[in-house]
Amino acid sequence: MKFSAILAFATAAVAAPWSTEPWGDLECTPPAYACKPDFTGWLVCNVDGWFIDGGNCDGNTWCQYIDGLPYCV
């Protein structure tokens, strides 16, 4: 029983966040917002300090910074 608990703890300790998104390894300090690297939408900084997908721009709009914040224009 103790071995199982130690094994579970060790596995959790070495587990790293995994993301297939190109911004998954970008650290940030909340609250923060940014344009996606390809400017098709925006990113939001989560409480863990990592950017996550905030959404996509509609139609023929692209993410652009206005006064330091990302907007779809």
C-alpha positions in Angstrom: 0.0 0.0 0.0 2.8 2.4 0.9 4.6 1.5 -2.4 1.5 2.5 -4.4 1.3 5.9 -2.6 4.9 6.6 -3.2 4.7 5.5 -6.9 1.6 7.8 -7.4 3.4 10.7 -5.7 6.6 10.2 -7.8 4.6 10.0 -11.0 2.7 13.2 -10.2 5.9 15.0 -9.3 7.6 14.3 -12.6 4.5 14.9 -14.8 4.9 18.1 -16.8 2.1 20.0 -18.5 1.8 18.9 -22.2 0.3 21.0 -24.9 0.1 20.6 -28.6 -0.6 24.3 -29.1 2.3 26.5 -30.2 1.7 28.8 -27.3 1.4 26.1 -24.6 4.9 26.7 -23.3 4.5 30.5 -23.0 4.5 31.6 -19.4 2.6 34.7 -18.3 1.4 36.7 -15.3 -2.4 37.0 -15.0 -4.2 39.0 -16.1 -2.5 39.1 -19.5 -3.8 38.8 -23.1 -1.9 38.4 -26.3 -2.4 37.8 -30.0 -1.8 34.2 -31.2 1.5 33.9 -33.0 -0.3 33.7 -36.4 -2.7 36.6 -35.4 -5.9 34.5 -36.0 -7.1 35.1 -32.5 -6.1 35.9 -28.9 -4.6 34.2 -25.9 -5.5 34.5 -22.2 -3.2 33.9 -19.2 -4.7 31.4 -16.9 -4.3 31.3 -13.1 -1.4 28.8 -13.5 0.6 31.3 -15.4 0.2 29.8 -18.9 -1.4 31.2 -22.0 -4.5 29.3 -23.2 -6.7 29.8 -26.3 -9.0 32.8 -25.8 -10.8 32.6 -29.1 -10.5 33.1 -32.8 -11.2 36.2 -34.9 -14.2 36.1 -37.2 -14.2 36.2 -41.0 -11.5 38.5 -42.5 -10.4 40.0 -39.2 -7.0 39.6 -37.6 -5.7 40.1 -34.1 -4.0 43.5 -33.7 -2.8 45.3 -30.6 -4.6 48.5 -29.7 -3.3 50.3 -26.6 -1.4 47.2 -25.7 -4.4 44.8 -25.8 -5.4 42.4 -28.5 -8.4 43.1 -30.6 -9.8 41.5 -33.8 -10.0 44.2 -36.4 
